[in-house]
Amino acid sequence: MLRINKQENYVPLYYRRLVDGIIVIGNRTDDPHKIELEENKVPSVVVPGFPVDSHRNIASVNSDSFKCVQRAVSYLVKRGHRKIAFILGQMDSMFSVDRFQTYQAVFRENALSYDPKYIVESDFSKRDGFRLMGELAESNAQLVARSVRIARELGKEPATPDEARGFLGLTGTAS
């Protein structure tokens, strides 16, 4: 097993006969080591795979991010919501690429356009997600109130919207 974020070439493991094949679980679309597997014809599977338009010829397994995001965004759109914020991971992640393409598709299917100011990238951590949610909520007291509810659902207990604002790294009052 290789450690996450350790820069290591996978190909020598195969050619030294240390492994018969390699499964790479890593979401970065620009990982040169995954491409080397294909170029060196190493039996391998990547999770998640490359984007469909990448023309890569390597076995892959993908989750059904499409269906989950499609259901969530469609739910909000059908209830009349149009300002739908989306906190993604970094766009060099296949998970983020898939999810964002699905978000865009739901808007297109409903003849709507989205505001790019509501699309933000995070570092995939809860802390950064809450920080970004706070930045999006800064000028919207209703979203701060929702932030309180979400924080409580995640086991945090801000007693008031002002505490939620503090929890989210904001200053001032929620009024």
Summary of the structure (lengths in Angstrom):
residues: 175
radius of gyration: 20.2
end to end distance: 51.4
largest distance: 64.9
contacts: 455
relative contact order: 0.09
helix: 46%
strand: 10%
